[in-house]
Amino acid sequence: MVNNLQASNAPASTPDSPGDGRSARWDSHRAARRLELIKLARRTIHLLGPGASMEDIAAAANTSKSVFYRYFGDKEGMRAALGEYVITNFRAQVIAAGRSSSGESEALHAMVLAYLQMASTSPNIYFFVTAVPSADILTNPSAELEPDTGASALNNFFDELTAMMRTRMHSYMGIPEGHTASAALELWPRASIGMVRAAGELWLRAPEGSQRPSIEELATAITAWLTHGVTHQPPG
């Protein structure tokens, strides 16, 4: 009882108190454990596919579902955390590819190729983190997305990519700074992302064989569709 009273009457911790040090160590431990669980979930989904259950993921991590629920709330919470982790790297690669090319057409090709390369690294992870449960930001870009839905990281990435492509489009067409293209043409940057995503996902799902283009062939074709449209070609 005396010890309990002494504990309850103890002064509040100061920034330099041992209590704050313990709290910081605990926060660091939780952050490290959370990252470890994200990486374990990523490995499991990569191996088992985007339909992997929480039971599958917990078993592969040699732990229980309750541990994942404690850190992420539910499966959508885990999808959000894994999506943010994966898309951060995805975004860096695609944006860097666009910035490394001086010509507008070359920059577009570089971004399309980087997008396809990142997605093909693990189609299972790609399809898992882009499966937005609330609203598809491409078919419904005005939808209000909650910050923790898992769509937010993807949405932010597409917003940044749209702005970059709009700048490149204006430069390509010689539109002076501060001016805009036609109302219809201003839809091109976001619509282009939809085409890249749709074509890329069809390609990822296509079986290996002569009817499946190489990644370079697809990137070149998509770039041509976006900049010059579809031209007549002899039958393949």
C-alpha positions as YAML, in Angstrom:
chain: A
units: angstrom
residues:
- id: 1
  name: MET
  ca: [0.00, 0.00, 0.00]
- id: 2
  name: VAL
  ca: [2.82, 2.41, 0.88]
- id: 3
  name: ASN
  ca: [4.54, 1.70, -2.39]
- id: 4
  name: ASN
  ca: [1.29, 2.31, -4.30]
- id: 5
  name: LEU
  ca: [0.77, 5.64, -2.56]
- id: 6
  name: GLN
  ca: [4.32, 6.68, -3.28]
- id: 7
  name: ALA
  ca: [3.79, 5.86, -6.92]
- id: 8
  name: SER
  ca: [0.53, 7.79, -7.11]
- id: 9
  name: ASN
  ca: [2.00, 10.84, -5.37]
- id: 10
  name: ALA
  ca: [5.13, 10.94, -7.50]
- id: 11
  name: PRO
  ca: [5.65, 14.14, -9.51]
- id: 12
  name: ALA
  ca: [4.86, 14.15, -13.19]
- id: 13
  name: SER
  ca: [7.71, 13.15, -15.50]
- id: 14
  name: THR
  ca: [9.83, 15.92, -16.92]
- id: 15
  name: PRO
  ca: [11.38, 15.79, -20.42]
- id: 16
  name: ASP
  ca: [14.62, 14.54, -18.84]
- id: 17
  name: SER
  ca: [13.03, 12.02, -16.46]
- id: 18
  name: PRO
  ca: [13.68, 8.27, -16.74]
- id: 19
  name: GLY
  ca: [9.97, 7.75, -17.43]
- id: 20
  name: ASP
  ca: [10.22, 9.63, -20.71]
- id: 21
  name: GLY
  ca: [13.23, 7.54, -21.68]
- id: 22
  name: ARG
  ca: [11.26, 4.37, -21.13]
- id: 23
  name: SER
  ca: [8.39, 5.80, -23.17]
- id: 24
  name: ALA
  ca: [10.72, 6.67, -26.04]
- id: 25
  name: ARG
  ca: [12.21, 3.18, -25.97]
- id: 26
  name: TRP
  ca: [8.73, 1.66, -26.00]
- id: 27
  name: ASP
  ca: [7.68, 3.83, -28.95]
- id: 28
  name: SER
  ca: [10.84, 2.82, -30.79]
- id: 29
  name: HIS
  ca: [10.15, -0.84, -30.04]
- id: 30
  name: ARG
  ca: [6.56, -0.56, -31.30]
- id: 31
  name: ALA
  ca: [7.70, 1.18, -34.50]
- id: 32
  name: ALA
  ca: [10.33, -1.49, -35.13]
- id: 33
  name: ARG
  ca: [7.86, -4.31, -34.46]
- id: 34
  name: ARG
  ca: [5.26, -2.68, -36.71]
- id: 35
  name: LEU
  ca: [7.77, -2.43, -39.56]
- id: 36
  name: GLU
  ca: [8.77, -6.05, -39.01]
- id: 37
  name: LEU
  ca: [5.12, -7.14, -39.28]
- id: 38
  name: ILE
  ca: [4.67, -5.08, -42.47]
- id: 39
  name: LYS
  ca: [7.68, -6.80, -44.05]
- id: 40
  name: LEU
  ca: [6.42, -10.24, -42.97]
- id: 41
  name: ALA
  ca: [2.99, -9.48, -44.45]
- id: 42
  name: ARG
  ca: [4.61, -8.30, -47.68]
- id: 43
  name: ARG
  ca: [6.60, -11.53, -48.00]
- id: 44
  name: THR
  ca: [3.51, -13.67, -47.34]
- id: 45
  name: ILE
  ca: [1.34, -11.81, -49.85]
- id: 46
  name: HIS
  ca: [4.13, -11.95, -52.42]
- id: 47
  name: LEU
  ca: [4.20, -15.75, -52.06]
- id: 48
  name: LEU
  ca: [0.49, -16.54, -51.55]
- id: 49
  name: GLY
  ca: [-1.20, -13.79, -53.54]
- id: 50
  name: PRO
  ca: [-3.42, -10.78, -52.80]
- id: 51
  name: GLY
  ca: [-6.15, -13.04, -51.44]
- id: 52
  name: ALA
  ca: [-4.01, -14.19, -48.51]
- id: 53
  name: SER
  ca: [-6.05, -14.17, -45.30]
- id: 54
  name: MET
  ca: [-5.04, -12.73, -41.97]
- id: 55
  name: GLU
  ca: [-4.71, -16.32, -40.75]
- id: 56
  name: ASP
  ca: [-2.22, -17.02, -43.56]
- id: 57
  name: ILE
  ca: [-0.24, -13.88, -42.83]
- id: 58
  name: ALA
  ca: [-0.13, -14.48, -39.06]
- id: 59
  name: ALA
  ca: [0.89, -18.12, -39.52]
- id: 60
  name: ALA
  ca: [3.72, -17.17, -41.89]
- id: 61
  name: ALA
  ca: [4.87, -14.57, -39.34]
- id: 62
  name: ASN
  ca: [4.79, -17.25, -36.63]
- id: 63
  name: THR
  ca: [2.42, -15.18, -34.52]
- id: 64
  name: SER
  ca: [-1.33, -14.73, -33.99]
- id: 65
  name: LYS
  ca: [-3.95, -12.61, -35.74]
- id: 66
  name: SER
  ca: [-4.45, -10.67, -32.53]
- id: 67
  name: VAL
  ca: [-0.91, -9.29, -32.84]
- id: 68
  name: PHE
  ca: [-1.68, -7.90, -36.29]
- id: 69
  name: TYR
  ca: [-5.02, -6.53, -35.07]
- id: 70
  name: ARG
  ca: [-3.24, -4.84, -32.18]
- id: 71
  name: TYR
  ca: [-0.91, -2.99, -34.55]
- id: 72
  name: PHE
  ca: [-3.19, -2.40, -37.56]
- id: 73
  name: GLY
  ca: [-6.78, -2.68, -36.37]
- id: 74
  name: ASP
  ca: [-7.97, -4.98, -39.17]
- id: 75
  name: LYS
  ca: [-6.99, -6.22, -42.61]
- id: 76
  name: GLU
  ca: [-7.75, -2.86, -44.24]
- id: 77
  name: GLY
  ca: [-5.54, -1.18, -41.68]
- id: 78
  name: MET
  ca: [-2.75, -3.56, -42.60]
- id: 79
  name: ARG
  ca: [-3.40, -2.91, -46.30]
- id: 80
  name: ALA
  ca: [-3.07, 0.81, -45.62]
- id: 81
  name: ALA
  ca: [0.21, 0.38, -43.77]
- id: 82
  name: LEU
  ca: [1.66, -1.96, -46.37]
- id: 83
  name: GLY
  ca: [0.40, 0.31, -49.16]
- id: 84
  name: GLU
  ca: [2.12, 3.33, -47.67]
- id: 85
  name: TYR
  ca: [5.35, 1.36, -47.25]
- id: 86
  name: VAL
  ca: [5.32, -0.02, -50.80]
- id: 87
  name: ILE
  ca: [3.97, 3.01, -52.66]
- id: 88
  name: THR
  ca: [6.53, 5.34, -51.09]
- id: 89
  name: ASN
  ca: [9.28, 3.42, -52.90]
- id: 90
  name: PHE
  ca: [7.10, 2.99, -56.00]
- id: 91
  name: ARG
  ca: [6.54, 6.74, -56.19]
- id: 92
  name: ALA
  ca: [10.22, 7.57, -55.75]
- id: 93
  name: GLN
  ca: [11.24, 5.33, -58.65]
- id: 94
  name: VAL
  ca: [8.59, 6.62, -61.09]
- id: 95
  name: ILE
  ca: [9.04, 10.32, -60.28]
- id: 96
  name: ALA
  ca: [12.84, 9.99, -60.46]
- id: 97
  name: ALA
  ca: [12.53, 8.34, -63.88]
- id: 98
  name: GLY
  ca: [10.47, 11.25, -65.18]
- id: 99
  name: ARG
  ca: [12.83, 13.87, -63.81]
- id: 100
  name: SER
  ca: [15.90, 12.17, -65.26]
- id: 101
  name: SER
  ca: [14.73, 12.69, -68.86]
- id: 102
  name: SER
  ca: [14.86, 16.08, -70.54]
- id: 103
  name: GLY
  ca: [12.51, 15.47, -73.46]
- id: 104
  name: GLU
  ca: [8.78, 15.23, -72.79]
- id: 105
  name: SER
  ca: [8.22, 12.04, -74.78]
- id: 106
  name: GLU
  ca: [11.32, 10.44, -73.28]
- id: 107
  name: ALA
  ca: [10.18, 11.38, -69.77]
- id: 108
  name: LEU
  ca: [6.76, 9.84, -70.36]
- id: 109
  name: HIS
  ca: [8.33, 6.63, -71.65]
- id: 110
  name: ALA
  ca: [10.67, 6.51, -68.66]
- id: 111
  name: MET
  ca: [7.80, 6.93, -66.19]
- id: 112
  name: VAL
  ca: [5.64, 4.30, -67.91]
- id: 113
  name: LEU
  ca: [8.55, 1.85, -67.96]
- id: 114
  name: ALA
  ca: [9.37, 2.49, -64.29]
- id: 115
  name: TYR
  ca: [5.71, 2.00, -63.35]
- id: 116
  name: LEU
  ca: [5.57, -1.34, -65.17]
- id: 117
  name: GLN
  ca: [8.91, -2.47, -63.73]
- id: 118
  name: MET
  ca: [7.85, -1.71, -60.17]
- id: 119
  name: ALA
  ca: [4.47, -3.43, -60.60]
- id: 120
  name: SER
  ca: [6.04, -6.51, -62.21]
- id: 121
  name: THR
  ca: [8.49, -6.90, -59.33]
- id: 122
  name: SER
  ca: [5.61, -8.45, -57.38]
- id: 123
  name: PRO
  ca: [2.19, -8.46, -59.07]
- id: 124
  name: ASN
  ca: [0.69, -9.99, -55.93]
- id: 125
  name: ILE
  ca: [1.82, -7.03, -53.80]
- id: 126
  name: TYR
  ca: [0.77, -4.55, -56.48]
- id: 127
  name: PHE
  ca: [-2.77, -5.92, -56.68]
- id: 128
  name: PHE
  ca: [-3.05, -6.12, -52.89]
- id: 129
  name: VAL
  ca: [-2.05, -2.53, -52.15]
- id: 130
  name: THR
  ca: [-4.02, -1.03, -55.05]
- id: 131
  name: ALA
  ca: [-7.24, -2.81, -54.12]
- id: 132
  name: VAL
  ca: [-8.95, 0.26, -52.66]
- id: 133
  name: PRO
  ca: [-12.08, -0.77, -50.73]
- id: 134
  name: SER
  ca: [-13.77, 2.62, -50.44]
- id: 135
  name: ALA
  ca: [-13.62, 4.14, -53.90]
- id: 136
  name: ASP
  ca: [-11.47, 3.75, -56.99]
- id: 137
  name: ILE
  ca: [-9.67, 7.06, -57.30]
- id: 138
  name: LEU
  ca: [-9.36, 6.71, -61.06]
- id: 139
  name: THR
  ca: [-13.02, 6.07, -61.84]
- id: 140
  name: ASN
  ca: [-14.16, 8.41, -59.06]
- id: 141
  name: PRO
  ca: [-11.36, 10.95, -58.54]
- id: 142
  name: SER
  ca: [-13.60, 13.36, -56.63]
- id: 143
  name: ALA
  ca: [-14.39, 10.80, -53.93]
- id: 144
  name: GLU
  ca: [-13.46, 11.80, -50.40]
- id: 145
  name: LEU
  ca: [-10.91, 9.28, -49.18]
- id: 146
  name: GLU
  ca: [-10.21, 8.88, -45.50]
- id: 147
  name: PRO
  ca: [-6.51, 9.29, -44.60]
- id: 148
  name: ASP
  ca: [-6.26, 5.73, -43.29]
- id: 149
  name: THR
  ca: [-7.98, 3.86, -46.10]
- id: 150
  name: GLY
  ca: [-4.83, 2.78, -47.91]
- id: 151
  name: ALA
  ca: [-5.97, 4.81, -50.90]
- id: 152
  name: SER
  ca: [-4.37, 7.98, -49.54]
- id: 153
  name: ALA
  ca: [-0.78, 7.01, -50.39]
- id: 154
  name: LEU
  ca: [-1.87, 5.91, -53.85]
- id: 155
  name: ASN
  ca: [-3.96, 9.04, -54.31]
- id: 156
  name: ASN
  ca: [-1.09, 11.31, -53.27]
- id: 157
  name: PHE
  ca: [1.21, 9.52, -55.70]
- id: 158
  name: PHE
  ca: [-1.26, 9.92, -58.58]
- id: 159
  name: ASP
  ca: [-1.83, 13.59, -57.69]
- id: 160
  name: GLU
  ca: [1.90, 14.27, -57.87]
- id: 161
  name: LEU
  ca: [2.24, 12.28, -61.08]
- id: 162
  name: THR
  ca: [-0.73, 14.15, -62.63]
- id: 163
  name: ALA
  ca: [0.83, 17.53, -61.83]
- id: 164
  name: MET
  ca: [4.16, 16.44, -63.29]
- id: 165
  name: MET
  ca: [2.53, 15.12, -66.47]
- id: 166
  name: ARG
  ca: [0.47, 18.31, -66.86]
- id: 167
  name: THR
  ca: [3.65, 20.38, -66.71]
- id: 168
  name: ARG
  ca: [5.28, 18.12, -69.30]
- id: 169
  name: MET
  ca: [2.18, 18.27, -71.52]
- id: 170
  name: HIS
  ca: [2.13, 22.08, -71.47]
- id: 171
  name: SER
  ca: [5.82, 22.16, -72.37]
- id: 172
  name: TYR
  ca: [5.32, 19.62, -75.17]
- id: 173
  name: MET
  ca: [2.49, 21.66, -76.68]
- id: 174
  name: GLY
  ca: [4.18, 25.02, -76.19]
- id: 175
  name: ILE
  ca: [1.51, 26.36, -73.84]
- id: 176
  name: PRO
  ca: [2.84, 29.48, -72.06]
- id: 177
  name: GLU
  ca: [3.26, 29.37, -68.30]
- id: 178
  name: GLY
  ca: [0.08, 30.45, -66.52]
- id: 179
  name: HIS
  ca: [-2.15, 29.36, -69.41]
- id: 180
  name: THR
  ca: [-4.17, 26.18, -69.81]
- id: 181
  name: ALA
  ca: [-5.02, 23.87, -72.67]
- id: 182
  name: SER
  ca: [-8.59, 23.18, -73.70]
- id: 183
  name: ALA
  ca: [-10.92, 21.89, -71.00]
- id: 184
  name: ALA
  ca: [-10.90, 18.45, -72.59]
- id: 185
  name: LEU
  ca: [-7.12, 18.31, -72.96]
- id: 186
  name: GLU
  ca: [-6.62, 19.25, -69.32]
- id: 187
  name: LEU
  ca: [-8.15, 15.86, -68.50]
- id: 188
  name: TRP
  ca: [-5.33, 14.09, -70.35]
- id: 189
  name: PRO
  ca: [-2.79, 13.80, -67.48]
- id: 190
  name: ARG
  ca: [-5.12, 11.99, -65.07]
- id: 191
  name: ALA
  ca: [-6.75, 9.97, -67.86]
- id: 192
  name: SER
  ca: [-3.30, 8.90, -69.03]
- id: 193
  name: ILE
  ca: [-2.58, 7.42, -65.63]
- id: 194
  name: GLY
  ca: [-5.78, 5.42, -65.96]
- id: 195
  name: MET
  ca: [-4.62, 4.03, -69.30]
- id: 196
  name: VAL
  ca: [-1.19, 3.11, -67.96]
- id: 197
  name: ARG
  ca: [-2.73, 1.41, -64.96]
- id: 198
  name: ALA
  ca: [-5.36, -0.48, -66.99]
- id: 199
  name: ALA
  ca: [-2.91, -1.63, -69.67]
- id: 200
  name: GLY
  ca: [-0.33, -2.58, -67.06]
- id: 201
  name: GLU
  ca: [-2.80, -4.65, -65.04]
- id: 202
  name: LEU
  ca: [-4.02, -6.49, -68.16]
- id: 203
  name: TRP
  ca: [-0.38, -7.21, -68.98]
- id: 204
  name: LEU
  ca: [0.39, -8.43, -65.45]
- id: 205
  name: ARG
  ca: [-2.51, -10.88, -65.62]
- id: 206
  name: ALA
  ca: [-1.68, -12.14, -69.12]
- id: 207
  name: PRO
  ca: [-0.07, -15.59, -69.33]
- id: 208
  name: GLU
  ca: [3.49, -15.85, -70.56]
- id: 209
  name: GLY
  ca: [3.71, -16.51, -74.29]
- id: 210
  name: SER
  ca: [4.06, -14.97, -77.72]
- id: 211
  name: GLN
  ca: [0.89, -12.91, -77.25]
- id: 212
  name: ARG
  ca: [2.31, -11.15, -74.18]
- id: 213
  name: PRO
  ca: [4.51, -8.17, -75.14]
- id: 214
  name: SER
  ca: [7.81, -7.56, -73.43]
- id: 215
  name: ILE
  ca: [7.91, -4.81, -70.85]
- id: 216
  name: GLU
  ca: [9.82, -2.54, -73.24]
- id: 217
  name: GLU
  ca: [7.35, -3.20, -76.07]
- id: 218
  name: LEU
  ca: [4.44, -2.33, -73.81]
- id: 219
  name: ALA
  ca: [6.07, 0.84, -72.46]
- id: 220
  name: THR
  ca: [6.85, 2.01, -76.00]
- id: 221
  name: ALA
  ca: [3.33, 1.22, -77.19]
- id: 222
  name: ILE
  ca: [1.64, 3.01, -74.28]
- id: 223
  name: THR
  ca: [3.84, 6.06, -74.81]
- id: 224
  name: ALA
  ca: [2.89, 6.12, -78.49]
- id: 225
  name: TRP
  ca: [-0.83, 5.75, -77.68]
- id: 226
  name: LEU
  ca: [-0.65, 8.66, -75.25]
- id: 227
  name: THR
  ca: [1.30, 11.00, -77.50]
- id: 228
  name: HIS
  ca: [0.23, 10.08, -81.04]
- id: 229
  name: GLY
  ca: [-2.88, 7.94, -80.69]
- id: 230
  name: VAL
  ca: [-3.49, 4.64, -82.43]
- id: 231
  name: THR
  ca: [-2.13, 4.42, -85.97]
- id: 232
  name: HIS
  ca: [-2.78, 1.74, -88.54]
- id: 233
  name: GLN
  ca: [-0.52, -1.27, -88.26]
- id: 234
  name: PRO
  ca: [-0.44, -4.46, -90.33]
- id: 235
  name: PRO
  ca: [-1.75, -7.57, -88.56]
- id: 236
  name: GLY
  ca: [0.75, -9.06, -86.15]
...
